[in-house]
Amino acid sequence: MLDTLTYWILPLAVTATVVYGLFKRVKVFDCFMSGAKKGLHTIYELLPSITGLVVAVTMLKASGALTILADVFAPVAERLNIPSEVIPMALISPVSGGGSMTFFEQVLREHGPDSFLGQVASVLMGSTDTTLYAVTVYFSAVGIKKTRHTLYAGLIADFTCFLLAGFFVRLTLY
């Protein structure tokens, strides 16, 4: 039943919107074309930022810099009872959701979702955000140039999640 509803919800929503627009005597197709034009303009504006982020993540992985950074932070993580295997995921998470998902899947494949490491990775995946991506894309989409303290607050929140993930998994499960 739920699968059928999921399959039909988008076509029904679009149909309902078109019927409502026609009932209200709105030029539905003209509104659609206007929105599509604005969407293409937004993509055009965001493309340099997204390209820059993709190139940065690719270079970070390919150059070995991510491994070096993970090795630098490993002793600190070990003292805080945070598995060193989640450090690359924590480092890439503020930049790339897809990149952090790759590391997350690797942790789950190698150690299992019920292991301490798998649970810490799950908490990290659920509590951190793609801060740099969000600030870049959303702020540039609406034309905000000065991000003020948004970037710092987001990165501090991501770091706090990294520091507390192991603690809360240990507190609640072990």
Summary of the structure (lengths in Angstrom):
residues: 174
radius of gyration: 21.3
end to end distance: 38.4
largest distance: 66.1
contacts: 461
relative contact order: 0.10
helix: 83%
strand: 0%
